[in-house]
């Protein structure tokens, strides 16, 4: 819900808008809007970069939990 799937981000309070920056769905929807409503795809580099950072962070988080579980055995 914080990513803007169900309602526009513009109607959220300033606090929720800032909080939604930490939600990958917001960046995906922002990229889809850029593809649909702009002339070029060149502006997607920021969105793709941020999504890659989210992917790396989630991968490292999951890997660290897996390594911690294996170390206990």
N, CA, C and O atoms as a Maestro MAE file, in Angstrom:
{
 s_m_m2io_version
 :::
 2.0.0
}

f_m_ct {
 s_m_title
 :::
 protein
 m_atom[292] {
  # First column is atom index #
  i_m_mmod_type
  r_m_x_coord
  r_m_y_coord
  r_m_z_coord
  i_m_residue_number
  s_m_chain_name
  s_m_pdb_residue_name
  s_m_pdb_atom_name
  i_m_atomic_number
  :::
  1 25 0.817 -1.203 0.000 1 A "UNK " " N  " 7
  2 3 0.000 0.000 0.000 1 A "UNK " " CA " 6
  3 2 0.856 1.261 0.000 1 A "UNK " " C  " 6
  4 15 0.482 2.277 -0.586 1 A "UNK " " O  " 8
  5 25 2.001 1.186 0.659 2 A "UNK " " N  " 7
  6 3 2.859 2.374 0.706 2 A "UNK " " CA " 6
  7 2 3.525 2.673 -0.621 2 A "UNK " " C  " 6
  8 15 4.001 3.787 -0.836 2 A "UNK " " O  " 8
  9 25 3.566 1.693 -1.518 3 A "UNK " " N  " 7
  10 3 4.224 1.896 -2.797 3 A "UNK " " CA " 6
  11 2 3.395 2.661 -3.803 3 A "UNK " " C  " 6
  12 15 3.926 3.102 -4.822 3 A "UNK " " O  " 8
  13 25 2.114 2.830 -3.552 4 A "UNK " " N  " 7
  14 3 1.254 3.564 -4.469 4 A "UNK " " CA " 6
  15 2 0.433 2.671 -5.378 4 A "UNK " " C  " 6
  16 15 -0.072 3.129 -6.404 4 A "UNK " " O  " 8
  17 25 0.292 1.407 -5.019 5 A "UNK " " N  " 7
  18 3 -0.511 0.490 -5.839 5 A "UNK " " CA " 6
  19 2 -2.000 0.776 -5.729 5 A "UNK " " C  " 6
  20 15 -2.722 0.694 -6.723 5 A "UNK " " O  " 8
  21 25 -2.457 1.104 -4.555 6 A "UNK " " N  " 7
  22 3 -3.891 1.240 -4.314 6 A "UNK " " CA " 6
  23 2 -4.386 2.679 -4.381 6 A "UNK " " C  " 6
  24 15 -5.556 2.916 -4.681 6 A "UNK " " O  " 8
  25 25 -3.525 3.626 -4.109 7 A "UNK " " N  " 7
  26 3 -3.891 5.041 -4.198 7 A "UNK " " CA " 6
  27 2 -2.652 5.835 -4.569 7 A "UNK " " C  " 6
  28 15 -1.530 5.379 -4.347 7 A "UNK " " O  " 8
  29 25 -2.845 7.011 -5.127 8 A "UNK " " N  " 7
  30 3 -1.690 7.811 -5.538 8 A "UNK " " CA " 6
  31 2 -0.846 8.269 -4.355 8 A "UNK " " C  " 6
  32 15 -1.362 8.541 -3.271 8 A "UNK " " O  " 8
  33 25 0.428 8.344 -4.579 9 A "UNK " " N  " 7
  34 3 1.351 8.775 -3.526 9 A "UNK " " CA " 6
  35 2 1.103 10.228 -3.161 9 A "UNK " " C  " 6
  36 15 1.367 10.639 -2.031 9 A "UNK " " O  " 8
  37 25 0.608 10.995 -4.091 10 A "UNK " " N  " 7
  38 3 0.394 12.425 -3.856 10 A "UNK " " CA " 6
  39 2 -0.621 12.705 -2.749 10 A "UNK " " C  " 6
  40 15 -0.571 13.773 -2.137 10 A "UNK " " O  " 8
  41 25 -1.541 11.778 -2.474 11 A "UNK " " N  " 7
  42 3 -2.535 12.036 -1.430 11 A "UNK " " CA " 6
  43 2 -2.054 11.613 -0.044 11 A "UNK " " C  " 6
  44 15 -2.737 11.848 0.952 11 A "UNK " " O  " 8
  45 25 -0.875 10.988 0.017 12 A "UNK " " N  " 7
  46 3 -0.330 10.574 1.310 12 A "UNK " " CA " 6
  47 2 0.289 11.765 2.025 12 A "UNK " " C  " 6
  48 15 0.621 12.780 1.413 12 A "UNK " " O  " 8
  49 25 0.436 11.615 3.326 13 A "UNK " " N  " 7
  50 3 1.114 12.662 4.099 13 A "UNK " " CA " 6
  51 2 2.610 12.653 3.760 13 A "UNK " " C  " 6
  52 15 3.116 11.701 3.166 13 A "UNK " " O  " 8
  53 25 3.291 13.703 4.138 14 A "UNK " " N  " 7
  54 3 4.718 13.825 3.843 14 A "UNK " " CA " 6
  55 2 5.517 12.686 4.487 14 A "UNK " " C  " 6
  56 15 6.463 12.173 3.889 14 A "UNK " " O  " 8
  57 25 5.136 12.300 5.691 15 A "UNK " " N  " 7
  58 3 5.821 11.210 6.388 15 A "UNK " " CA " 6
  59 2 5.685 9.896 5.609 15 A "UNK " " C  " 6
  60 15 6.668 9.179 5.429 15 A "UNK " " O  " 8
  61 25 4.479 9.583 5.151 16 A "UNK " " N  " 7
  62 3 4.267 8.345 4.407 16 A "UNK " " CA " 6
  63 2 4.950 8.385 3.042 16 A "UNK " " C  " 6
  64 15 5.431 7.357 2.565 16 A "UNK " " O  " 8
  65 25 5.001 9.554 2.409 17 A "UNK " " N  " 7
  66 3 5.722 9.672 1.139 17 A "UNK " " CA " 6
  67 2 7.205 9.373 1.328 17 A "UNK " " C  " 6
  68 15 7.815 8.683 0.511 17 A "UNK " " O  " 8
  69 25 7.778 9.893 2.403 18 A "UNK " " N  " 7
  70 3 9.189 9.621 2.680 18 A "UNK " " CA " 6
  71 2 9.407 8.158 3.046 18 A "UNK " " C  " 6
  72 15 10.427 7.571 2.684 18 A "UNK " " O  " 8
  73 25 8.467 7.578 3.752 19 A "UNK " " N  " 7
  74 3 8.565 6.166 4.122 19 A "UNK " " CA " 6
  75 2 8.438 5.270 2.896 19 A "UNK " " C  " 6
  76 15 9.051 4.204 2.844 19 A "UNK " " O  " 8
  77 25 7.660 5.685 1.921 20 A "UNK " " N  " 7
  78 3 7.463 4.860 0.728 20 A "UNK " " CA " 6
  79 2 8.714 4.791 -0.141 20 A "UNK " " C  " 6
  80 15 8.798 3.938 -1.025 20 A "UNK " " O  " 8
  81 25 9.681 5.664 0.089 21 A "UNK " " N  " 7
  82 3 10.934 5.593 -0.656 21 A "UNK " " CA " 6
  83 2 11.696 4.306 -0.360 21 A "UNK " " C  " 6
  84 15 12.554 3.904 -1.146 21 A "UNK " " O  " 8
  85 25 11.394 3.655 0.760 22 A "UNK " " N  " 7
  86 3 12.057 2.416 1.150 22 A "UNK " " CA " 6
  87 2 11.263 1.191 0.740 22 A "UNK " " C  " 6
  88 15 11.486 0.100 1.266 22 A "UNK " " O  " 8
  89 25 10.337 1.361 -0.195 23 A "UNK " " N  " 7
  90 3 9.511 0.271 -0.689 23 A "UNK " " CA " 6
  91 2 9.824 0.061 -2.170 23 A "UNK " " C  " 6
  92 15 9.661 0.988 -2.963 23 A "UNK " " O  " 8
  93 25 10.271 -1.137 -2.562 24 A "UNK " " N  " 7
  94 3 10.630 -1.360 -3.961 24 A "UNK " " CA " 6
  95 2 9.454 -1.192 -4.925 24 A "UNK " " C  " 6
  96 15 9.661 -0.862 -6.093 24 A "UNK " " O  " 8
  97 25 8.232 -1.412 -4.460 25 A "UNK " " N  " 7
  98 3 7.068 -1.278 -5.335 25 A "UNK " " CA " 6
  99 2 6.951 0.150 -5.863 25 A "UNK " " C  " 6
  100 15 6.546 0.360 -7.006 25 A "UNK " " O  " 8
  101 25 7.301 1.122 -5.041 26 A "UNK " " N  " 7
  102 3 7.233 2.512 -5.502 26 A "UNK " " CA " 6
  103 2 8.149 2.727 -6.698 26 A "UNK " " C  " 6
  104 15 7.775 3.404 -7.656 26 A "UNK " " O  " 8
  105 25 9.338 2.159 -6.647 27 A "UNK " " N  " 7
  106 3 10.300 2.361 -7.726 27 A "UNK " " CA " 6
  107 2 9.879 1.617 -8.994 27 A "UNK " " C  " 6
  108 15 10.128 2.087 -10.105 27 A "UNK " " O  " 8
  109 25 9.245 0.460 -8.826 28 A "UNK " " N  " 7
  110 3 8.730 -0.266 -9.997 28 A "UNK " " CA " 6
  111 2 7.613 0.534 -10.657 28 A "UNK " " C  " 6
  112 15 7.609 0.714 -11.875 28 A "UNK " " O  " 8
  113 25 6.670 1.011 -9.856 29 A "UNK " " N  " 7
  114 3 5.555 1.782 -10.415 29 A "UNK " " CA " 6
  115 2 6.027 3.098 -11.032 29 A "UNK " " C  " 6
  116 15 5.483 3.540 -12.044 29 A "UNK " " O  " 8
  117 25 7.021 3.714 -10.434 30 A "UNK " " N  " 7
  118 3 7.590 4.929 -10.999 30 A "UNK " " CA " 6
  119 2 8.220 4.643 -12.364 30 A "UNK " " C  " 6
  120 15 8.081 5.434 -13.297 30 A "UNK " " O  " 8
  121 25 8.909 3.515 -12.471 31 A "UNK " " N  " 7
  122 3 9.494 3.125 -13.747 31 A "UNK " " CA " 6
  123 2 8.448 2.822 -14.804 31 A "UNK " " C  " 6
  124 15 8.613 3.178 -15.971 31 A "UNK " " O  " 8
  125 25 7.368 2.161 -14.396 32 A "UNK " " N  " 7
  126 3 6.279 1.875 -15.332 32 A "UNK " " CA " 6
  127 2 5.649 3.172 -15.821 32 A "UNK " " C  " 6
  128 15 5.338 3.303 -17.005 32 A "UNK " " O  " 8
  129 25 5.460 4.123 -14.927 33 A "UNK " " N  " 7
  130 3 4.927 5.429 -15.338 33 A "UNK " " CA " 6
  131 2 5.857 6.112 -16.339 33 A "UNK " " C  " 6
  132 15 5.395 6.711 -17.310 33 A "UNK " " O  " 8
  133 25 7.166 6.023 -16.102 34 A "UNK " " N  " 7
  134 3 8.109 6.644 -17.025 34 A "UNK " " CA " 6
  135 2 8.035 5.999 -18.401 34 A "UNK " " C  " 6
  136 15 8.100 6.693 -19.416 34 A "UNK " " O  " 8
  137 25 7.898 4.683 -18.443 35 A "UNK " " N  " 7
  138 3 7.811 3.992 -19.729 35 A "UNK " " CA " 6
  139 2 6.521 4.361 -20.453 35 A "UNK " " C  " 6
  140 15 6.521 4.581 -21.664 35 A "UNK " " O  " 8
  141 25 5.427 4.425 -19.705 36 A "UNK " " N  " 7
  142 3 4.130 4.682 -20.340 36 A "UNK " " CA " 6
  143 2 3.943 6.126 -20.771 36 A "UNK " " C  " 6
  144 15 3.338 6.382 -21.812 36 A "UNK " " O  " 8
  145 25 4.447 7.075 -19.994 37 A "UNK " " N  " 7
  146 3 4.110 8.476 -20.234 37 A "UNK " " CA " 6
  147 2 5.261 9.348 -20.714 37 A "UNK " " C  " 6
  148 15 5.056 10.539 -20.951 37 A "UNK " " O  " 8
  149 25 6.455 8.807 -20.864 38 A "UNK " " N  " 7
  150 3 7.551 9.637 -21.355 38 A "UNK " " CA " 6
  151 2 8.009 9.138 -22.720 38 A "UNK " " C  " 6
  152 15 7.602 8.072 -23.183 38 A "UNK " " O  " 8
  153 25 8.852 9.923 -23.341 39 A "UNK " " N  " 7
  154 3 9.302 9.605 -24.690 39 A "UNK " " CA " 6
  155 2 10.485 8.643 -24.722 39 A "UNK " " C  " 6
  156 15 10.623 7.878 -25.676 39 A "UNK " " O  " 8
  157 25 11.327 8.665 -23.718 40 A "UNK " " N  " 7
  158 3 12.531 7.836 -23.754 40 A "UNK " " CA " 6
  159 2 12.590 6.906 -22.551 40 A "UNK " " C  " 6
  160 15 11.924 7.114 -21.537 40 A "UNK " " O  " 8
  161 25 13.404 5.885 -22.702 41 A "UNK " " N  " 7
  162 3 13.608 4.914 -21.635 41 A "UNK " " CA " 6
  163 2 14.880 5.245 -20.863 41 A "UNK " " C  " 6
  164 15 15.229 4.539 -19.916 41 A "UNK " " O  " 8
  165 25 15.568 6.293 -21.251 42 A "UNK " " N  " 7
  166 3 16.846 6.654 -20.625 42 A "UNK " " CA " 6
  167 2 16.674 7.031 -19.153 42 A "UNK " " C  " 6
  168 15 17.610 6.872 -18.369 42 A "UNK " " O  " 8
  169 25 15.510 7.524 -18.768 43 A "UNK " " N  " 7
  170 3 15.279 7.919 -17.379 43 A "UNK " " CA " 6
  171 2 15.093 6.755 -16.430 43 A "UNK " " C  " 6
  172 15 14.944 6.961 -15.225 43 A "UNK " " O  " 8
  173 25 15.099 5.545 -16.942 44 A "UNK " " N  " 7
  174 3 14.898 4.375 -16.092 44 A "UNK " " CA " 6
  175 2 16.157 3.928 -15.368 44 A "UNK " " C  " 6
  176 15 16.087 3.044 -14.514 44 A "UNK " " O  " 8
  177 25 17.284 4.502 -15.679 45 A "UNK " " N  " 7
  178 3 18.533 4.041 -15.081 45 A "UNK " " CA " 6
  179 2 18.536 4.211 -13.560 45 A "UNK " " C  " 6
  180 15 19.072 3.362 -12.848 45 A "UNK " " O  " 8
  181 25 17.958 5.274 -13.067 46 A "UNK " " N  " 7
  182 3 17.893 5.486 -11.613 46 A "UNK " " CA " 6
  183 2 16.994 4.428 -10.979 46 A "UNK " " C  " 6
  184 15 17.343 3.845 -9.952 46 A "UNK " " O  " 8
  185 25 15.838 4.182 -11.591 47 A "UNK " " N  " 7
  186 3 14.916 3.187 -11.044 47 A "UNK " " CA " 6
  187 2 15.540 1.790 -11.055 47 A "UNK " " C  " 6
  188 15 15.433 1.049 -10.077 47 A "UNK " " O  " 8
  189 25 16.185 1.439 -12.154 48 A "UNK " " N  " 7
  190 3 16.820 0.122 -12.246 48 A "UNK " " CA " 6
  191 2 17.961 0.009 -11.242 48 A "UNK " " C  " 6
  192 15 18.139 -1.042 -10.625 48 A "UNK " " O  " 8
  193 25 18.730 1.070 -11.072 49 A "UNK " " N  " 7
  194 3 19.817 1.059 -10.096 49 A "UNK " " CA " 6
  195 2 19.318 0.874 -8.679 49 A "UNK " " C  " 6
  196 15 19.893 0.105 -7.908 49 A "UNK " " O  " 8
  197 25 18.259 1.568 -8.334 50 A "UNK " " N  " 7
  198 3 17.701 1.436 -6.982 50 A "UNK " " CA " 6
  199 2 17.130 0.047 -6.770 50 A "UNK " " C  " 6
  200 15 17.287 -0.530 -5.694 50 A "UNK " " O  " 8
  201 25 16.467 -0.499 -7.785 51 A "UNK " " N  " 7
  202 3 15.928 -1.860 -7.665 51 A "UNK " " CA " 6
  203 2 17.048 -2.894 -7.549 51 A "UNK " " C  " 6
  204 15 16.896 -3.889 -6.840 51 A "UNK " " O  " 8
  205 25 18.164 -2.672 -8.231 52 A "UNK " " N  " 7
  206 3 19.309 -3.569 -8.078 52 A "UNK " " CA " 6
  207 2 19.894 -3.479 -6.672 52 A "UNK " " C  " 6
  208 15 20.331 -4.487 -6.117 52 A "UNK " " O  " 8
  209 25 19.905 -2.281 -6.094 53 A "UNK " " N  " 7
  210 3 20.375 -2.139 -4.709 53 A "UNK " " CA " 6
  211 2 19.445 -2.861 -3.734 53 A "UNK " " C  " 6
  212 15 19.913 -3.515 -2.802 53 A "UNK " " O  " 8
  213 25 18.135 -2.747 -3.944 54 A "UNK " " N  " 7
  214 3 17.186 -3.502 -3.115 54 A "UNK " " CA " 6
  215 2 17.443 -4.999 -3.246 54 A "UNK " " C  " 6
  216 15 17.453 -5.719 -2.247 54 A "UNK " " O  " 8
  217 25 17.652 -5.469 -4.476 55 A "UNK " " N  " 7
  218 3 17.903 -6.893 -4.706 55 A "UNK " " CA " 6
  219 2 19.164 -7.349 -3.986 55 A "UNK " " C  " 6
  220 15 19.172 -8.403 -3.351 55 A "UNK " " O  " 8
  221 25 20.222 -6.565 -4.081 56 A "UNK " " N  " 7
  222 3 21.474 -6.920 -3.415 56 A "UNK " " CA " 6
  223 2 21.299 -6.938 -1.897 56 A "UNK " " C  " 6
  224 15 21.804 -7.835 -1.222 56 A "UNK " " O  " 8
  225 25 20.589 -5.955 -1.365 57 A "UNK " " N  " 7
  226 3 20.381 -5.894 0.086 57 A "UNK " " CA " 6
  227 2 19.568 -7.095 0.565 57 A "UNK " " C  " 6
  228 15 19.906 -7.701 1.582 57 A "UNK " " O  " 8
  229 25 18.508 -7.443 -0.152 58 A "UNK " " N  " 7
  230 3 17.683 -8.586 0.252 58 A "UNK " " CA " 6
  231 2 18.440 -9.898 0.085 58 A "UNK " " C  " 6
  232 15 18.283 -10.812 0.894 58 A "UNK " " O  " 8
  233 25 19.260 -9.996 -0.962 59 A "UNK " " N  " 7
  234 3 20.066 -11.197 -1.154 59 A "UNK " " CA " 6
  235 2 21.066 -11.364 -0.014 59 A "UNK " " C  " 6
  236 15 21.220 -12.459 0.527 59 A "UNK " " O  " 8
  237 25 21.742 -10.282 0.347 60 A "UNK " " N  " 7
  238 3 22.721 -10.357 1.433 60 A "UNK " " CA " 6
  239 2 22.052 -10.649 2.766 60 A "UNK " " C  " 6
  240 15 22.595 -11.390 3.586 60 A "UNK " " O  " 8
  241 25 20.896 -10.081 2.984 61 A "UNK " " N  " 7
  242 3 20.171 -10.352 4.226 61 A "UNK " " CA " 6
  243 2 19.767 -11.819 4.307 61 A "UNK " " C  " 6
  244 15 19.946 -12.458 5.345 61 A "UNK " " O  " 8
  245 25 19.233 -12.346 3.235 62 A "UNK " " N  " 7
  246 3 18.845 -13.755 3.210 62 A "UNK " " CA " 6
  247 2 20.035 -14.685 3.323 62 A "UNK " " C  " 6
  248 15 19.962 -15.714 3.996 62 A "UNK " " O  " 8
  249 25 21.129 -14.331 2.671 63 A "UNK " " N  " 7
  250 3 22.334 -15.158 2.732 63 A "UNK " " CA " 6
  251 2 22.927 -15.159 4.136 63 A "UNK " " C  " 6
  252 15 23.392 -16.193 4.616 63 A "UNK " " O  " 8
  253 25 22.912 -14.015 4.788 64 A "UNK " " N  " 7
  254 3 23.488 -13.958 6.135 64 A "UNK " " CA " 6
  255 2 22.669 -14.794 7.109 64 A "UNK " " C  " 6
  256 15 23.230 -15.424 8.005 64 A "UNK " " O  " 8
  257 25 21.356 -14.808 6.946 65 A "UNK " " N  " 7
  258 3 20.528 -15.647 7.822 65 A "UNK " " CA " 6
  259 2 20.783 -17.119 7.541 65 A "UNK " " C  " 6
  260 15 20.802 -17.938 8.460 65 A "UNK " " O  " 8
  261 25 20.979 -17.452 6.277 66 A "UNK " " N  " 7
  262 3 21.263 -18.838 5.912 66 A "UNK " " CA " 6
  263 2 22.605 -19.278 6.479 66 A "UNK " " C  " 6
  264 15 22.722 -20.387 7.000 66 A "UNK " " O  " 8
  265 25 23.605 -18.432 6.384 67 A "UNK " " N  " 7
  266 3 24.931 -18.755 6.923 67 A "UNK " " CA " 6
  267 2 24.859 -18.892 8.445 67 A "UNK " " C  " 6
  268 15 25.507 -19.767 9.020 67 A "UNK " " O  " 8
  269 25 24.088 -18.047 9.087 68 A "UNK " " N  " 7
  270 3 23.953 -18.124 10.548 68 A "UNK " " CA " 6
  271 2 23.272 -19.430 10.946 68 A "UNK " " C  " 6
  272 15 23.636 -20.027 11.959 68 A "UNK " " O  " 8
  273 25 22.300 -19.878 10.175 69 A "UNK " " N  " 7
  274 3 21.629 -21.148 10.477 69 A "UNK " " CA " 6
  275 2 22.581 -22.318 10.280 69 A "UNK " " C  " 6
  276 15 22.573 -23.262 11.070 69 A "UNK " " O  " 8
  277 25 23.398 -22.266 9.241 70 A "UNK " " N  " 7
  278 3 24.332 -23.339 8.977 70 A "UNK " " CA " 6
  279 2 25.438 -23.381 10.027 70 A "UNK " " C  " 6
  280 15 25.959 -24.455 10.328 70 A "UNK " " O  " 8
  281 25 25.800 -22.237 10.585 71 A "UNK " " N  " 7
  282 3 26.852 -22.181 11.598 71 A "UNK " " CA " 6
  283 2 26.380 -22.797 12.916 71 A "UNK " " C  " 6
  284 15 27.193 -23.307 13.687 71 A "UNK " " O  " 8
  285 25 25.079 -22.754 13.178 72 A "UNK " " N  " 7
  286 3 24.540 -23.325 14.411 72 A "UNK " " CA " 6
  287 2 24.568 -24.844 14.383 72 A "UNK " " C  " 6
  288 15 24.605 -25.480 15.436 72 A "UNK " " O  " 8
  289 25 24.551 -25.435 13.197 73 A "UNK " " N  " 7
  290 3 24.515 -26.909 13.095 73 A "UNK " " CA " 6
  291 2 25.826 -27.521 13.348 73 A "UNK " " C  " 6
  292 15 25.956 -28.744 13.299 73 A "UNK " " O  " 8
  :::
 }
 m_bond[291] {
  # First column is bond index #
  i_m_from
  i_m_to
  i_m_order
  :::
  1 1 2 1
  2 2 3 1
  3 3 4 2
  4 3 5 1
  5 5 6 1
  6 6 7 1
  7 7 8 2
  8 7 9 1
  9 9 10 1
  10 10 11 1
  11 11 12 2
  12 11 13 1
  13 13 14 1
  14 14 15 1
  15 15 16 2
  16 15 17 1
  17 17 18 1
  18 18 19 1
  19 19 20 2
  20 19 21 1
  21 21 22 1
  22 22 23 1
  23 23 24 2
  24 23 25 1
  25 25 26 1
  26 26 27 1
  27 27 28 2
  28 27 29 1
  29 29 30 1
  30 30 31 1
  31 31 32 2
  32 31 33 1
  33 33 34 1
  34 34 35 1
  35 35 36 2
  36 35 37 1
  37 37 38 1
  38 38 39 1
  39 39 40 2
  40 39 41 1
  41 41 42 1
  42 42 43 1
  43 43 44 2
  44 43 45 1
  45 45 46 1
  46 46 47 1
  47 47 48 2
  48 47 49 1
  49 49 50 1
  50 50 51 1
  51 51 52 2
  52 51 53 1
  53 53 54 1
  54 54 55 1
  55 55 56 2
  56 55 57 1
  57 57 58 1
  58 58 59 1
  59 59 60 2
  60 59 61 1
  61 61 62 1
  62 62 63 1
  63 63 64 2
  64 63 65 1
  65 65 66 1
  66 66 67 1
  67 67 68 2
  68 67 69 1
  69 69 70 1
  70 70 71 1
  71 71 72 2
  72 71 73 1
  73 73 74 1
  74 74 75 1
  75 75 76 2
  76 75 77 1
  77 77 78 1
  78 78 79 1
  79 79 80 2
  80 79 81 1
  81 81 82 1
  82 82 83 1
  83 83 84 2
  84 83 85 1
  85 85 86 1
  86 86 87 1
  87 87 88 2
  88 87 89 1
  89 89 90 1
  90 90 91 1
  91 91 92 2
  92 91 93 1
  93 93 94 1
  94 94 95 1
  95 95 96 2
  96 95 97 1
  97 97 98 1
  98 98 99 1
  99 99 100 2
  100 99 101 1
  101 101 102 1
  102 102 103 1
  103 103 104 2
  104 103 105 1
  105 105 106 1
  106 106 107 1
  107 107 108 2
  108 107 109 1
  109 109 110 1
  110 110 111 1
  111 111 112 2
  112 111 113 1
  113 113 114 1
  114 114 115 1
  115 115 116 2
  116 115 117 1
  117 117 118 1
  118 118 119 1
  119 119 120 2
  120 119 121 1
  121 121 122 1
  122 122 123 1
  123 123 124 2
  124 123 125 1
  125 125 126 1
  126 126 127 1
  127 127 128 2
  128 127 129 1
  129 129 130 1
  130 130 131 1
  131 131 132 2
  132 131 133 1
  133 133 134 1
  134 134 135 1
  135 135 136 2
  136 135 137 1
  137 137 138 1
  138 138 139 1
  139 139 140 2
  140 139 141 1
  141 141 142 1
  142 142 143 1
  143 143 144 2
  144 143 145 1
  145 145 146 1
  146 146 147 1
  147 147 148 2
  148 147 149 1
  149 149 150 1
  150 150 151 1
  151 151 152 2
  152 151 153 1
  153 153 154 1
  154 154 155 1
  155 155 156 2
  156 155 157 1
  157 157 158 1
  158 158 159 1
  159 159 160 2
  160 159 161 1
  161 161 162 1
  162 162 163 1
  163 163 164 2
  164 163 165 1
  165 165 166 1
  166 166 167 1
  167 167 168 2
  168 167 169 1
  169 169 170 1
  170 170 171 1
  171 171 172 2
  172 171 173 1
  173 173 174 1
  174 174 175 1
  175 175 176 2
  176 175 177 1
  177 177 178 1
  178 178 179 1
  179 179 180 2
  180 179 181 1
  181 181 182 1
  182 182 183 1
  183 183 184 2
  184 183 185 1
  185 185 186 1
  186 186 187 1
  187 187 188 2
  188 187 189 1
  189 189 190 1
  190 190 191 1
  191 191 192 2
  192 191 193 1
  193 193 194 1
  194 194 195 1
  195 195 196 2
  196 195 197 1
  197 197 198 1
  198 198 199 1
  199 199 200 2
  200 199 201 1
  201 201 202 1
  202 202 203 1
  203 203 204 2
  204 203 205 1
  205 205 206 1
  206 206 207 1
  207 207 208 2
  208 207 209 1
  209 209 210 1
  210 210 211 1
  211 211 212 2
  212 211 213 1
  213 213 214 1
  214 214 215 1
  215 215 216 2
  216 215 217 1
  217 217 218 1
  218 218 219 1
  219 219 220 2
  220 219 221 1
  221 221 222 1
  222 222 223 1
  223 223 224 2
  224 223 225 1
  225 225 226 1
  226 226 227 1
  227 227 228 2
  228 227 229 1
  229 229 230 1
  230 230 231 1
  231 231 232 2
  232 231 233 1
  233 233 234 1
  234 234 235 1
  235 235 236 2
  236 235 237 1
  237 237 238 1
  238 238 239 1
  239 239 240 2
  240 239 241 1
  241 241 242 1
  242 242 243 1
  243 243 244 2
  244 243 245 1
  245 245 246 1
  246 246 247 1
  247 247 248 2
  248 247 249 1
  249 249 250 1
  250 250 251 1
  251 251 252 2
  252 251 253 1
  253 253 254 1
  254 254 255 1
  255 255 256 2
  256 255 257 1
  257 257 258 1
  258 258 259 1
  259 259 260 2
  260 259 261 1
  261 261 262 1
  262 262 263 1
  263 263 264 2
  264 263 265 1
  265 265 266 1
  266 266 267 1
  267 267 268 2
  268 267 269 1
  269 269 270 1
  270 270 271 1
  271 271 272 2
  272 271 273 1
  273 273 274 1
  274 274 275 1
  275 275 276 2
  276 275 277 1
  277 277 278 1
  278 278 279 1
  279 279 280 2
  280 279 281 1
  281 281 282 1
  282 282 283 1
  283 283 284 2
  284 283 285 1
  285 285 286 1
  286 286 287 1
  287 287 288 2
  288 287 289 1
  289 289 290 1
  290 290 291 1
  291 291 292 2
  :::
 }
}
